[in-house]
Amino acid sequence: MKKIIILMMISVIFIAIPMVKAYSPSIHDTDWDIYTSGDDVVKPNTTVRYRIWGTLHAGWLGVRAKLVAQVSVYTTTQWTIIYSDYVLPEGDYRGDVSFDKTFSVNIPHNAVLNTVVYLRLETLTRDWRRLVLSIVQDPSYDQLKRDYDQLKGDYNSLQSEYNRLQSEYNNVTSELDHWKNEYNELASKYNTSSSELGTSRTLNSILIIMVIVFIATTVYSIIRRPKVKPAETARDKQ
């Protein structure tokens, strides 16, 4: 029951939090090919790593250039810069110049949930702002989805177990009804036999009483019969 409630709560949160995904931004123009990578989703009070790499197309004549990366996140009341440094130091470059920089940043504990981590890339001639590196979430959408899938699996297992127990309960109930009917049938036969036995006993009592009366009447008749004197013989008469 507890898992079902948790499943319902996470389902509500799962629906309430949109599926937000940050796509690693990239820039391509005549002078620059810039790529980025990092975690799509980050949590407050954690350390994350980002990578910026690419190529400066300075040409055979050469140019003076630089590339500065600045990372910011929205805290309680304002945007806060949490990283700023050169990806490509300012200088004179010629031909195709490759660069690759990996760095770590600390996401503040008071970073506002469901906001983004912005990247700003600045050169001597261009300024690209508000490139989305990550989304701030806690728990993350993926974590909620994993928890949801796990709890859904547990729910399905519990549902299957419930159905099995329900089937066993129905079988036991059916068996119980069968034995109950057997009991009622035996009780009915017992009551009928008891009634017949009572009737037989009554008839036997009446028969015994009738026999006793008959015997008593017969004995009484014999006792009350008058006595007859024997006839005198011829000798007695003389």
C-alpha positions in Angstrom: 0.0 0.0 0.0 2.9 2.3 0.9 4.6 1.7 -2.5 1.3 2.4 -4.3 1.0 5.8 -2.5 4.7 6.7 -3.3 4.1 5.7 -6.9 1.1 8.0 -7.1 3.1 10.9 -5.5 6.1 10.4 -7.9 3.7 10.2 -10.8 2.3 13.6 -9.9 5.8 15.1 -9.6 6.8 13.3 -12.8 4.0 15.0 -14.6 4.5 18.3 -12.9 8.2 18.6 -13.8 8.6 19.1 -17.6 11.0 17.0 -19.6 13.6 19.7 -20.0 16.8 18.8 -21.8 19.8 21.0 -22.5 21.4 20.5 -25.9 25.2 21.2 -26.0 25.4 24.4 -28.0 27.8 24.9 -30.9 28.8 27.8 -33.1 29.8 27.8 -36.7 30.7 30.9 -38.7 33.5 31.9 -41.1 36.0 32.4 -38.3 35.0 29.9 -35.6 33.9 26.3 -35.1 33.1 25.9 -31.4 31.7 22.9 -29.7 30.6 22.3 -26.1 29.7 19.3 -23.9 28.7 18.6 -20.3 25.9 17.3 -18.1 22.5 18.1 -19.4 21.1 18.3 -15.8 22.9 19.5 -12.7 22.0 19.8 -9.1 22.6 22.6 -6.6 25.7 22.3 -4.5 27.5 20.0 -6.9 30.6 20.2 -9.1 30.2 19.6 -12.8 32.7 19.5 -15.7 32.3 21.2 -19.1 34.4 21.1 -22.2 34.8 23.7 -25.0 36.8 22.9 -28.1 37.0 23.8 -31.7 39.0 25.7 -34.4 39.8 29.3 -35.1 40.1 29.9 -38.9 42.6 32.8 -38.9 43.5 32.4 -42.6 46.9 32.8 -44.2 47.0 36.5 -43.5 46.4 35.9 -39.8 44.2 37.7 -37.2 44.3 38.9 -33.7 41.8 36.9 -31.6 40.7 35.6 -28.3 38.0 33.4 -26.9 36.7 33.9 -23.4 34.1 31.6 -21.7 31.8 32.8 -18.9 29.3 30.5 -17.1 26.5 31.9 -15.0 23.6 30.5 -13.1 20.5 32.1 -11.5 20.6 32.1 -7.7 18.0 33.4 -5.2 17.7 36.9 -6.7 20.2 37.4 -9.5 22.4 35.9 -12.1 25.8 34.8 -10.7 28.9 34.3 -12.7 30.5 31.0 -11.5 33.3 30.7 -14.1 35.2 33.1 -16.4 38.5 32.3 -18.2 40.3 32.2 -21.5 39.7 29.3 -23.8 42.0 30.8 -26.3 44.3 33.6 -25.0 44.4 36.9 -26.8 47.1 36.9 -29.5 48.0 36.9 -33.2 47.1 33.7 -34.9 47.5 32.3 -38.5 45.9 29.4 -40.3 43.6 26.9 -38.5 44.2 27.1 -34.7 42.7 24.3 -32.5 41.8 24.8 -28.9 40.4 22.5 -26.2 39.6 23.4 -22.6 38.0 21.3 -19.9 37.0 23.0 -16.6 35.0 22.4 -13.5 32.4 24.7 -11.9 30.6 24.6 -8.6 26.8 25.0 -8.8 25.8 27.1 -5.9 23.5 25.6 -3.2 21.0 28.4 -3.7 20.7 27.9 -7.5 17.1 28.2 -8.4 15.5 24.9 -9.6 14.3 24.5 -13.2 16.5 27.4 -14.4 19.4 27.1 -16.8 23.2 27.3 -16.7 24.2 29.9 -19.3 27.4 30.0 -21.3 28.7 33.3 -22.8 31.4 33.2 -25.4 33.2 36.4 -26.2 35.8 37.2 -29.0 37.3 40.4 -30.1 34.5 40.8 -32.7 31.7 38.7 -31.5 29.7 38.0 -28.3 27.5 35.0 -28.1 25.2 35.1 -25.0 22.8 32.8 -23.3 24.0 29.5 -24.7 22.3 26.8 -22.6 24.7 24.4 -21.0 22.5 22.6 -18.4 19.3 22.6 -16.5 19.2 22.9 -12.7 16.9 20.2 -11.2 16.7 18.3 -8.0 15.7 15.6 -8.4 16.3 15.5 -12.0 13.8 14.4 -14.6 15.9 11.3 -15.4 16.1 10.3 -11.7 12.3 10.8 -11.3 11.8 8.7 -14.4 14.0 5.9 -13.0 12.2 6.0 -9.6 8.9 6.0 -11.4 9.8 3.0 -13.6 11.1 1.1 -10.6 8.0 1.8 -8.5 5.8 1.0 -11.4 7.6 -2.4 -11.7 7.0 -2.9 -7.9 3.4 -1.9 -8.3 2.9 -4.4 -11.2 4.6 -7.1 -9.1 2.3 -6.3 -6.1 -0.7 -6.3 -8.5 0.3 -9.7 -9.8 0.7 -11.0 -6.2 -2.7 -9.5 -5.3 -4.4 -11.2 -8.2 -2.7 -14.5 -7.2 -3.9 -14.2 -3.6 -7.3 -13.1 -4.8 -7.5 -16.3 -6.9 -6.4 -18.4 -4.0 -9.0 -16.7 -1.7 -11.7 -17.4 -4.3 -10.7 -21.0 -4.4 -10.7 -21.2 -0.6 -14.1 -19.5 -0.5 -15.5 -21.9 -3.1 -14.1 -24.9 -1.1 -15.6 -23.4 2.1 -19.0 -23.1 0.5 -18.8 -26.7 -0.6 -18.0 -27.9 2.9 -20.7 -25.6 4.3 -23.2 -27.2 1.9 -22.0 -30.6 3.0 -22.4 -29.6 6.7 -25.9 -28.3 6.1 -26.9 -31.5 4.3 -25.5 -33.6 7.2 -27.2 -31.4 9.7 -30.5 -31.8 7.8 -30.1 -35.6 7.8 -29.3 -35.5 11.5 -32.4 -33.5 12.3 -34.5 -35.9 10.2 -33.0 -38.9 11.9 -33.5 -37.3 15.3 -37.1 -36.7 14.4 -37.7 -40.2 13.2 -35.9 -41.6 16.3 -38.2 -39.5 18.5 -41.3 -40.8 16.7 -40.0 -44.4 17.0 -39.4 -44.0 20.7 -42.9 -42.6 21.1 -44.4 -45.5 19.3 -42.4 -48.0 21.3 -43.6 -46.4 24.5 -47.2 -46.5 23.4 -46.8 -50.2 22.4 -45.2 -51.0 25.8 -48.0 -49.3 27.6 -50.6 -51.2 25.6 -48.9 -54.5 26.3 -48.7 -53.6 30.0 -52.4 -52.7 30.0 -53.3 -55.9 28.1 -51.4 -58.0 30.6 -52.8 -56.2 33.6 -56.3 -56.5 32.2 -55.9 -60.2 31.5 -54.5 -60.9 35.0 -57.2 -58.9 36.6 -59.9 -60.8 34.6 -58.5 -64.1 35.8 -58.4 -63.1 39.4 -62.0 -61.8 39.4 -63.5 -64.9 37.6 -66.0 -66.8 40.1 -65.0 -70.2 41.4 -67.2 -73.3 40.2 -67.7 -76.2 42.6 -67.1 -79.7 41.2 -70.2 -81.9 40.5 -71.1 -84.5 43.1 -70.4 -88.1 42.3 -73.1 -90.9 42.4 -71.5 -92.4 45.5 -72.0 -89.2 47.4 -75.7 -89.1 46.4 -76.3 -92.5 48.0 
